[in-house]
Amino acid sequence: MKKIVSYFILFTVFIIVAACGNTAETDTEPKDGEKKETTEQYELRLATVVSPPHPWINMAEFFAEEVEKRTDGNVKVSIHHSGSLGDDETTIDEMRLGTIDFVIGGTQNAASFVPRLQIFGLAYLFDSMEHFEKAIANDSEIFNYFANEFEEKNLDIKLLSLSGGGTRYLSNNKHEIATPDDLKGLKLRLPGSPIESDIWSALGALPSSLSWNEVYSGIQTGVVEGFESTLSGYTGSKLYEVAPYVSLTEHLYMATHFTISELTYDKLPEEYQCIIEEVAAEAGVIGTEKGKEFDEEILNELPEHNVTITEIEREAFIEILEPLHDDLAKELDATELLELVRNLK
């Protein structure tokens, strides 16, 4: 790991609190013949829509702590969770403007900016968690593919890492769902990914796009009757209070993007850029591992919340959805990407 250059020295500093991404400079008066030295400090904001406890929060906390430590306190990252800075698309837009510095969120909610991210929404694409982890590793062809995709689209966003965050399950407020037939006519909340709408429509559900922080009220008011999510998201937002049926579909492994505003990235010294990239890659691994841990713990705790857990007829779902992979990838102009995923097996 690169060390911070030695000319950064510690003096008493006056920090000017400003809009996110702004820097505060402290000048010391040089003695005769000495060169004037400046210490820059950066106060940056990280947004995520989930509420703790959640693997994304663990990622964010690790990232903030390690970045501050490795920059000798010169880069501080504040964490804004529970959608306090806006929903996924809003925070990504703000990041493009440089008014938010980092976002940790679901790849499907970033698909309106990078449509091929929808590949992670192909249900039952990955054979196992190990297969999925190979795909999202920072040294994988797939990570490099998307890092280039972000750059080529001139979004003013840089992809720092891909991560997990748990396995996704189906929840609803109506009845137990064990087969595709049980889904027919169910008003199902989905993230803003068109490909997922096609997938769940093929199973007979009625897809509806709704931001994550509106799911609880959407279930209460009947706007939607079900949704799919990780168990961390389910319990973190107390959705068991309004949707007490969970089906163990395990149709997706949660794919997460950790991104930075290029406006923020470009104004940081090179050594800080390196630190941020290194720590973000480490945080991505933590998000994946915490997702697995949370799944195991929460499954054991769900009965305490009067949740009905249903095993599904998995092969019945796969039989309908697996044949869609090639056609949906073709619609995304992502056939090559699909082959990259398959070749990781």
C-alpha positions as CSV (number, residue, x, y, z in Angstrom):
1,M,0.0,0.0,0.0
2,K,1.3,3.4,-0.9
3,K,2.3,5.7,2.0
4,I,1.1,9.2,2.3
5,V,3.9,11.5,1.2
6,S,6.1,12.8,3.9
7,Y,5.6,16.5,3.4
8,F,2.1,16.3,4.9
9,I,2.7,17.5,8.5
10,L,0.4,18.1,11.4
11,F,-0.3,21.7,12.5
12,T,-3.3,23.1,14.3
13,V,-6.0,23.5,11.6
14,F,-9.2,25.5,11.1
15,I,-11.7,23.4,9.2
16,I,-14.2,25.2,7.1
17,V,-17.4,23.1,6.9
18,A,-18.8,23.4,3.3
19,A,-20.9,21.6,0.8
20,C,-20.0,17.9,0.2
21,G,-16.7,17.4,-1.6
22,N,-15.4,20.8,-0.8
23,T,-11.9,21.1,0.8
24,A,-10.7,23.2,3.7
25,E,-7.1,24.5,3.5
26,T,-5.1,25.6,6.5
27,D,-2.1,27.8,5.8
28,T,0.8,28.3,8.1
29,E,3.0,31.4,7.9
30,P,6.5,30.4,6.8
31,K,9.6,31.6,8.5
32,D,12.0,33.7,6.5
33,G,13.4,31.6,3.6
34,E,11.0,28.7,4.2
35,K,8.5,27.4,1.7
36,K,4.8,27.8,2.5
37,E,3.1,24.5,3.3
38,T,-0.6,23.7,3.0
39,T,-2.5,20.8,4.4
40,E,-5.8,19.9,2.7
41,Q,-8.6,18.2,4.4
42,Y,-11.6,16.6,2.6
43,E,-15.1,16.0,4.1
44,L,-17.0,13.7,1.8
45,R,-20.5,12.2,1.9
46,L,-21.5,8.6,1.3
47,A,-25.2,7.8,0.5
48,T,-27.1,4.5,0.7
49,V,-30.8,3.8,0.9
50,V,-30.8,0.9,3.4
51,S,-31.2,1.1,7.1
52,P,-28.9,-0.6,9.6
53,P,-28.2,-3.4,10.3
54,H,-27.3,-4.2,6.7
55,P,-24.1,-5.3,4.8
56,W,-24.0,-2.0,3.0
57,I,-23.7,-0.2,6.3
58,N,-20.9,-2.5,7.3
59,M,-19.1,-1.6,4.0
60,A,-19.7,2.1,4.5
61,E,-18.5,2.1,8.1
62,F,-15.3,0.1,7.3
63,F,-14.6,2.4,4.3
64,A,-15.0,5.6,6.4
65,E,-12.9,4.4,9.2
66,E,-10.1,3.0,7.1
67,V,-9.9,6.0,4.7
68,E,-9.7,8.4,7.7
69,K,-7.0,6.2,9.3
70,R,-4.9,5.7,6.2
71,T,-5.0,9.4,5.3
72,D,-4.0,10.5,8.8
73,G,-7.4,12.0,9.3
74,N,-7.2,14.2,6.2
75,V,-10.2,12.5,4.5
76,K,-13.3,12.1,6.5
77,V,-16.4,10.3,5.1
78,S,-19.8,10.8,6.6
79,I,-22.4,8.1,6.1
80,H,-26.0,9.0,5.2
81,H,-28.2,5.9,5.3
82,S,-32.0,5.1,5.1
83,G,-32.4,7.2,1.9
84,S,-31.8,10.4,3.8
85,L,-30.2,12.0,0.8
86,G,-32.7,10.5,-1.7
87,D,-33.5,7.3,-3.5
88,D,-31.0,5.4,-5.6
89,E,-31.4,7.3,-8.9
90,T,-31.4,10.7,-7.1
91,T,-28.2,10.0,-5.3
92,I,-26.5,8.8,-8.4
93,D,-27.6,12.0,-10.2
94,E,-26.2,14.0,-7.3
95,M,-23.0,12.1,-7.5
96,R,-22.7,13.0,-11.1
97,L,-22.9,16.7,-10.1
98,G,-20.4,16.2,-7.2
99,T,-22.9,17.1,-4.5
100,I,-22.7,13.5,-3.2
101,D,-19.3,11.8,-3.2
102,F,-20.0,8.1,-2.9
103,V,-23.0,5.8,-3.3
104,I,-23.4,2.2,-2.2
105,G,-26.4,0.7,-3.9
106,G,-28.0,-2.1,-5.9
107,T,-26.8,-2.6,-9.5
108,Q,-30.4,-2.9,-10.7
109,N,-31.2,0.6,-9.5
110,A,-28.1,1.9,-11.4
111,A,-29.3,0.2,-14.6
112,S,-31.0,3.3,-16.0
113,F,-27.4,4.8,-16.2
114,V,-25.6,1.6,-17.2
115,P,-28.2,-0.7,-18.8
116,R,-26.0,-3.8,-19.0
117,L,-25.9,-3.9,-15.2
118,Q,-29.2,-5.6,-15.6
119,I,-27.3,-8.8,-16.3
120,F,-27.2,-9.2,-12.5
121,G,-31.0,-9.3,-12.6
122,L,-31.2,-12.6,-14.6
123,A,-32.8,-14.9,-12.1
124,Y,-30.9,-18.2,-11.5
125,L,-27.9,-17.0,-13.7
126,F,-25.4,-18.0,-11.1
127,D,-25.0,-21.6,-10.0
128,S,-23.7,-20.8,-6.6
129,M,-22.4,-18.1,-4.3
130,E,-18.9,-19.1,-5.4
131,H,-19.8,-18.5,-9.0
132,F,-21.2,-15.1,-8.2
133,E,-18.1,-14.1,-6.1
134,K,-15.8,-14.9,-9.1
135,A,-17.9,-12.5,-11.2
136,I,-17.8,-9.6,-8.9
137,A,-14.1,-9.8,-7.8
138,N,-12.1,-6.6,-8.5
139,D,-9.7,-8.6,-10.6
140,S,-12.4,-10.3,-12.7
141,E,-13.1,-9.6,-16.4
142,I,-16.6,-8.7,-15.5
143,F,-15.5,-6.0,-13.0
144,N,-13.2,-4.5,-15.6
145,Y,-15.9,-4.7,-18.2
146,F,-18.2,-2.5,-16.1
147,A,-15.4,-0.2,-15.0
148,N,-14.8,0.5,-18.7
149,E,-18.5,0.8,-19.3
150,F,-18.9,3.5,-16.7
151,E,-15.9,5.4,-18.1
152,E,-17.1,5.1,-21.8
153,K,-20.5,6.5,-21.0
154,N,-19.0,9.7,-19.6
155,L,-21.3,9.5,-16.6
156,D,-18.8,11.4,-14.3
157,I,-19.0,8.3,-12.1
158,K,-16.2,5.9,-11.4
159,L,-16.8,2.3,-10.3
160,L,-14.7,1.4,-7.3
161,S,-15.9,-2.1,-6.6
162,L,-18.7,-4.6,-7.0
163,S,-19.9,-6.5,-4.0
164,G,-22.6,-8.9,-2.7
165,G,-24.9,-8.1,0.1
166,G,-26.9,-11.3,0.6
167,T,-29.3,-13.6,-1.3
168,R,-32.6,-12.2,-2.6
169,Y,-35.9,-13.8,-1.6
170,L,-39.6,-13.1,-2.3
171,S,-41.9,-11.6,0.4
172,N,-45.6,-10.7,0.3
173,N,-48.6,-9.9,2.5
174,K,-51.1,-12.3,0.9
175,H,-50.2,-16.0,1.2
176,E,-47.5,-18.6,0.9
177,I,-45.8,-18.8,-2.5
178,A,-44.3,-22.1,-3.4
179,T,-44.8,-22.4,-7.2
180,P,-45.0,-19.9,-10.1
181,D,-48.8,-20.4,-10.1
182,D,-49.0,-18.8,-6.6
183,L,-47.6,-15.6,-8.1
184,K,-50.3,-15.0,-10.6
185,G,-51.8,-11.5,-10.3
186,L,-49.6,-10.5,-7.4
187,K,-48.7,-6.8,-7.5
188,L,-44.9,-7.0,-7.1
189,R,-42.6,-4.1,-6.3
190,L,-39.4,-4.2,-8.4
191,P,-36.4,-1.9,-8.7
192,G,-36.1,0.2,-11.8
193,S,-34.7,-2.5,-14.0
194,P,-36.8,-3.4,-17.1
195,I,-35.3,-6.8,-17.4
196,E,-36.7,-7.8,-13.9
197,S,-40.1,-6.7,-15.0
198,D,-39.9,-9.2,-17.9
199,I,-38.7,-11.9,-15.6
200,W,-41.5,-11.6,-13.0
201,S,-44.1,-11.0,-15.7
202,A,-43.1,-14.4,-17.1
203,L,-44.0,-15.9,-13.7
204,G,-47.4,-14.3,-13.7
205,A,-46.8,-11.4,-11.3
206,L,-47.8,-7.8,-12.0
207,P,-44.6,-5.7,-11.7
208,S,-44.6,-2.2,-10.3
209,S,-41.6,0.1,-10.0
210,L,-41.3,1.7,-6.5
211,S,-38.3,3.2,-4.7
212,W,-37.1,1.1,-1.8
213,N,-38.0,3.6,0.9
214,E,-41.6,3.6,-0.3
215,V,-42.1,-0.2,-0.1
216,Y,-43.4,-0.2,3.5
217,S,-46.2,2.3,2.8
218,G,-46.8,0.8,-0.6
219,I,-47.7,-2.6,1.1
220,Q,-49.8,-0.8,3.7
221,T,-51.9,1.1,1.1
222,G,-52.2,-1.8,-1.4
223,V,-50.1,-0.2,-4.1
224,V,-48.0,-3.4,-4.1
225,E,-48.5,-6.7,-2.4
226,G,-45.1,-8.2,-2.5
227,F,-41.4,-7.5,-3.3
228,E,-38.1,-9.3,-3.6
229,S,-35.1,-8.3,-1.4
230,T,-32.3,-9.5,0.8
231,L,-33.2,-10.6,4.3
232,S,-31.1,-7.7,5.6
233,G,-33.2,-5.2,3.7
234,Y,-36.4,-7.0,4.8
235,T,-35.6,-6.9,8.5
236,G,-33.7,-3.6,8.5
237,S,-36.8,-1.8,7.1
238,K,-39.1,-3.9,9.4
239,L,-41.0,-5.1,6.4
240,Y,-42.0,-8.2,8.3
241,E,-44.6,-6.0,9.9
242,V,-46.5,-5.6,6.7
243,A,-45.4,-8.6,4.6
244,P,-45.2,-11.7,6.9
245,Y,-44.7,-14.3,4.1
246,V,-41.2,-15.1,2.9
247,S,-40.5,-17.6,0.1
248,L,-37.0,-19.0,-0.1
249,T,-36.6,-18.4,-3.9
250,E,-32.9,-17.5,-3.8
251,H,-33.4,-16.3,-7.3
252,L,-30.6,-13.7,-7.2
253,Y,-27.4,-12.9,-5.3
254,M,-27.5,-9.2,-4.4
255,A,-25.1,-7.3,-6.7
256,T,-23.9,-4.0,-5.3
257,H,-22.0,-1.1,-6.8
258,F,-19.7,1.1,-4.9
259,T,-19.1,4.3,-6.9
260,I,-17.5,7.7,-6.5
261,S,-18.1,11.0,-8.2
262,E,-15.3,11.6,-10.8
263,L,-15.4,15.3,-9.8
264,T,-14.5,14.2,-6.3
265,Y,-12.0,11.6,-7.4
266,D,-10.2,14.1,-9.8
267,K,-9.6,16.7,-7.1
268,L,-8.0,14.3,-4.6
269,P,-4.3,13.9,-4.5
270,E,-3.0,10.7,-6.2
271,E,-2.1,9.0,-3.0
272,Y,-5.6,9.5,-1.7
273,Q,-7.1,8.2,-4.9
274,C,-5.0,5.0,-4.4
275,I,-6.1,4.6,-0.8
276,I,-9.8,5.1,-1.7
277,E,-9.6,2.4,-4.5
278,E,-7.8,0.0,-2.2
279,V,-10.2,0.4,0.7
280,A,-13.3,0.3,-1.5
281,A,-12.1,-3.1,-2.9
282,E,-11.7,-4.4,0.7
283,A,-15.1,-3.0,1.6
284,G,-16.6,-4.9,-1.3
285,V,-15.3,-8.2,0.1
286,I,-16.7,-7.3,3.5
287,G,-20.1,-6.6,2.0
288,T,-20.2,-10.0,0.4
289,E,-19.1,-11.8,3.5
290,K,-21.5,-9.9,5.8
291,G,-24.4,-10.7,3.4
292,K,-23.8,-14.4,3.9
293,E,-23.5,-14.0,7.7
294,F,-26.7,-11.9,7.9
295,D,-28.7,-14.4,5.8
296,E,-27.9,-17.2,8.1
297,E,-28.6,-15.2,11.3
298,I,-31.8,-13.6,10.0
299,L,-33.3,-16.8,8.7
300,N,-33.1,-18.2,12.3
301,E,-34.7,-15.1,13.7
302,L,-37.6,-14.7,11.3
303,P,-40.0,-16.9,13.4
304,E,-39.6,-14.4,16.2
305,H,-41.3,-11.9,14.0
306,N,-44.2,-14.3,13.2
307,V,-43.0,-14.7,9.6
308,T,-44.1,-17.7,7.6
309,I,-41.2,-19.2,5.7
310,T,-42.0,-21.3,2.6
311,E,-39.7,-23.6,0.6
312,I,-40.4,-23.3,-3.1
313,E,-40.4,-25.8,-6.0
314,R,-37.2,-24.4,-7.3
315,E,-37.0,-26.4,-10.6
316,A,-40.4,-25.1,-11.6
317,F,-39.1,-21.5,-11.4
318,I,-35.8,-22.4,-13.2
319,E,-37.7,-24.2,-16.0
320,I,-39.5,-20.9,-16.8
321,L,-36.7,-18.4,-16.3
322,E,-33.5,-20.1,-17.5
323,P,-34.6,-20.1,-21.2
324,L,-35.1,-16.3,-21.0
325,H,-31.4,-15.6,-20.3
326,D,-30.2,-15.6,-23.9
327,D,-33.1,-13.5,-25.3
328,L,-32.9,-10.9,-22.5
329,A,-29.1,-10.6,-22.8
330,K,-29.6,-10.1,-26.5
331,E,-32.0,-7.3,-25.8
332,L,-29.3,-5.7,-23.7
333,D,-26.7,-6.2,-26.3
334,A,-24.9,-8.2,-23.6
335,T,-24.5,-11.6,-25.1
336,E,-20.7,-11.3,-24.8
337,L,-21.1,-10.4,-21.1
338,L,-23.5,-13.3,-20.5
339,E,-20.8,-15.7,-22.0
340,L,-18.2,-14.2,-19.7
341,V,-20.4,-15.1,-16.7
342,R,-21.1,-18.6,-18.0
343,N,-17.4,-19.2,-18.6
344,L,-16.6,-18.5,-14.9
345,K,-18.3,-21.8,-13.9
